[in-house]
Amino acid sequence: MIYANILGNPIFELDQFLNLSNIDFLEKKAAIQIAKHKEKISVAFSGPSDPRWKTWLDESTYLEVKNSWVNVEKNISKDLADDWNSLTHDQQLYYTLLTTQSKSLNYGLAIRTINQGVGGNSGKFHLKHLSSETVDTPIKKDFDFLFDWINDQKIFSEIGRCQIFINPEGNYTPIHRDYGDRSRKDQFIWMRFNKQKNFFLYDEESNIKHYVRGHVCTFDNYQWHGNDPSEFLGFSIRFDGLFSEQFLDLTGLNKHFY
């Protein structure tokens, strides 16, 4: 059951409200910049865990990587402590994936990120839509063309976090949700280009996957979601922010958020 759909839709498709005439150019331009900054791609994980609610559907006995990381750090042996402390946070997450039965959301490339975040979170995950709580990363200038496209269509009144998610060929995103709190209503758009990411919202009761059909959408990220393995490497981009009044009126989303 989709508990908190958006105006009767598990996934609210946005293509009809946007100018996507240059989507192929945006894909190629984004791919060039992702390739240029390949060394900055890091392990990705979901939002904050809440002990009252599960944020990942159980597949086996594994933990999500950021939760497993806590146990690894706590139990690292004395003879490895210096080596462990010499690693960056992302390197420690990668070590965790290598040595435990944990999983991640595959990989991410941050364009704008939460200010003073530790691994992109630091207890401010719910504020990631605010410009005042987020900062540009050093690579942001190379993705200004995407922000120009966003601003030309007056989607947001302000933009917060911007994150690229990358799924290598054959990899999938395990089913998860960003919050266990149903009251959260994040404002964001999710973009894909060549449709190589088979993204879906999952109805746990009926075991039905509701797949995204177009290039751009939004959804309630309290809901379970993930993506199926694809034959080829795929990437998507999430922009968090505050929707402009013009965009809310155009799409009818003002009836959902206010």
C-alpha positions in Angstrom: 0.0 0.0 0.0 1.3 3.4 -0.9 0.4 5.3 2.2 1.1 8.9 1.2 0.8 9.2 -2.5 1.2 12.5 -4.3 -2.2 13.6 -5.7 -3.2 9.9 -6.2 0.1 9.0 -7.9 2.8 6.7 -6.4 5.3 8.6 -8.6 4.4 12.1 -9.7 5.7 12.4 -13.3 6.9 15.9 -14.3 8.0 15.6 -17.9 4.8 17.2 -19.2 5.5 20.4 -17.2 9.1 20.8 -18.4 11.1 21.7 -21.5 13.1 18.5 -22.2 14.0 19.3 -25.8 17.7 19.3 -24.9 17.7 16.2 -22.6 20.2 14.4 -24.8 22.7 17.3 -24.6 22.2 17.5 -20.8 23.0 13.8 -20.6 26.2 14.0 -22.6 27.3 17.2 -20.8 26.7 15.6 -17.4 28.4 12.4 -18.4 31.5 14.4 -19.4 31.7 16.2 -16.0 31.0 12.9 -14.1 33.9 11.3 -16.0 36.1 14.3 -15.3 35.5 14.0 -11.6 35.5 10.2 -11.4 38.0 10.2 -8.5 35.5 12.1 -6.3 32.8 9.4 -6.6 32.1 8.0 -3.2 30.0 5.3 -1.4 26.3 6.4 -1.1 23.9 5.6 1.7 20.3 6.4 2.6 19.0 9.0 5.1 19.3 8.8 8.9 18.1 5.6 10.7 15.5 5.9 13.4 15.5 3.1 16.0 11.7 3.2 16.0 11.4 2.6 12.3 13.2 0.4 9.8 14.6 2.2 6.7 15.7 -0.9 4.7 13.7 -3.9 3.7 15.4 -7.1 5.0 16.9 -9.3 2.4 19.3 -11.2 4.6 21.3 -10.5 7.7 23.3 -7.5 6.3 23.3 -4.0 7.6 23.3 -0.7 5.6 26.9 0.4 5.2 26.7 3.5 7.4 25.2 1.5 10.3 27.7 -1.3 9.8 30.5 1.3 9.7 29.7 2.2 13.4 30.3 -1.4 14.4 33.5 -1.8 12.4 34.9 1.4 13.9 34.0 0.3 17.4 35.6 -3.1 17.0 38.6 -2.3 14.9 41.6 -4.2 16.3 44.5 -2.3 17.9 47.0 -3.5 15.3 44.8 -1.9 12.6 43.8 1.2 14.4 46.5 3.5 12.9 45.7 2.3 9.4 41.9 2.7 10.0 42.4 6.3 11.3 44.5 7.2 8.2 41.5 6.5 6.0 39.0 9.1 4.9 35.3 8.5 5.8 34.6 7.3 2.3 37.5 4.9 2.4 36.3 3.6 5.8 32.9 3.0 4.2 34.6 1.1 1.3 36.6 -1.0 3.8 33.3 -1.8 5.6 31.8 -3.0 2.3 34.8 -5.2 1.7 34.7 -6.8 5.2 31.1 -7.1 6.2 27.7 -8.2 4.8 26.6 -4.6 4.3 25.2 -2.8 1.3 25.1 0.7 0.0 23.1 2.8 -2.5 26.0 2.2 -4.8 27.9 5.4 -5.5 27.4 9.1 -5.4 28.9 12.4 -6.6 28.0 15.4 -4.5 27.5 18.8 -6.3 26.0 20.6 -3.4 26.1 18.9 0.0 25.0 19.5 3.6 27.1 22.1 5.4 29.6 20.6 7.8 28.3 17.2 7.1 30.1 14.0 8.2 29.7 11.8 5.2 27.0 14.1 3.9 24.6 13.9 6.9 25.7 15.3 10.4 22.1 15.2 11.7 20.9 17.7 9.2 19.5 15.4 6.6 16.0 16.8 7.0 17.3 20.3 6.2 19.0 19.3 2.9 16.5 21.3 0.9 17.6 24.7 2.3 20.3 26.8 0.6 21.4 28.0 4.0 22.2 24.5 5.2 24.1 23.4 2.1 27.2 24.4 0.3 28.7 24.0 -3.2 31.4 21.3 -3.5 34.5 22.2 -5.5 33.1 20.6 -8.7 29.8 22.6 -8.7 31.0 25.1 -11.3 31.3 22.3 -13.8 27.6 21.5 -13.4 26.3 25.1 -13.6 24.6 24.2 -16.9 22.2 21.9 -15.0 21.4 24.7 -12.5 20.8 27.0 -15.4 18.3 24.5 -16.9 16.6 24.3 -13.5 16.5 28.0 -13.0 15.3 28.7 -16.5 12.2 26.6 -15.8 11.7 28.3 -12.4 11.3 24.9 -10.6 12.7 26.1 -7.2 12.7 29.3 -5.2 15.9 28.0 -3.6 18.1 24.9 -4.2 19.8 22.9 -1.4 21.5 19.6 -1.9 22.3 18.2 -5.3 23.6 14.6 -5.6 24.3 12.3 -8.5 23.7 8.6 -7.9 25.5 6.1 -10.0 24.6 2.4 -10.5 27.3 0.3 -12.2 26.0 -2.2 -14.8 24.3 -5.2 -13.1 24.0 -3.3 -9.8 20.7 -2.4 -8.1 19.6 -0.1 -5.3 18.3 -2.2 -2.4 14.7 -1.2 -1.4 14.9 1.5 1.3 13.2 4.7 2.4 14.8 7.9 3.4 12.7 8.4 6.6 10.7 6.3 9.0 8.6 9.4 9.8 5.5 9.6 7.5 5.1 13.3 8.2 8.2 14.2 6.1 7.4 15.8 2.7 10.7 16.5 0.9 10.5 18.8 -2.1 12.8 17.6 -4.8 13.1 16.4 -8.4 14.7 13.1 -9.5 16.2 13.1 -13.0 17.4 10.4 -15.3 18.5 10.8 -18.9 18.7 7.7 -21.1 16.3 5.7 -18.8 18.9 3.1 -18.0 17.9 3.3 -14.3 14.8 1.2 -13.6 13.6 3.2 -10.6 10.4 2.2 -8.7 8.3 2.7 -5.6 7.5 -0.5 -3.9 4.2 -1.5 -2.4 5.2 -3.9 0.4 1.6 -5.3 0.9 0.9 -6.1 -2.7 4.5 -6.8 -3.8 4.0 -4.4 -6.7 6.7 -2.1 -8.1 5.5 1.2 -9.5 8.1 2.3 -12.1 9.0 5.8 -13.2 8.1 6.3 -16.8 9.7 9.5 -17.8 12.8 11.5 -17.2 11.8 13.7 -14.3 9.6 13.0 -11.3 9.1 13.5 -7.6 7.8 11.1 -5.0 7.3 10.7 -1.3 10.6 9.3 -0.1 9.0 8.0 3.1 7.8 5.2 0.7 10.0 2.2 -0.1 11.9 2.7 -3.3 14.9 1.4 -5.2 15.9 0.4 -8.7 16.3 -2.9 -10.6 19.6 -4.0 -12.1 20.2 -2.6 -15.5 22.3 -4.0 -18.3 24.4 -0.8 -18.5 25.8 1.8 -16.1 23.1 4.4 -15.3 23.0 7.6 -13.3 20.4 9.9 -11.9 20.5 13.3 -10.3 18.4 14.5 -7.3 17.9 18.2 -6.7 16.5 19.1 -3.2 15.0 22.6 -2.7 11.9 24.6 -2.1 9.5 24.5 -5.1 8.6 27.9 -6.4 5.0 29.1 -6.2 4.9 29.2 -10.0 6.0 25.5 -10.3 3.6 24.5 -7.5 0.7 26.1 -9.3 1.7 24.8 -12.7 1.9 21.2 -11.5 -0.8 21.2 -8.9 1.7 20.2 -6.2 0.5 23.1 -4.1 -2.4 20.8 -3.2 0.0 18.2 -1.8 2.6 20.4 0.0 0.2 23.1 1.4 
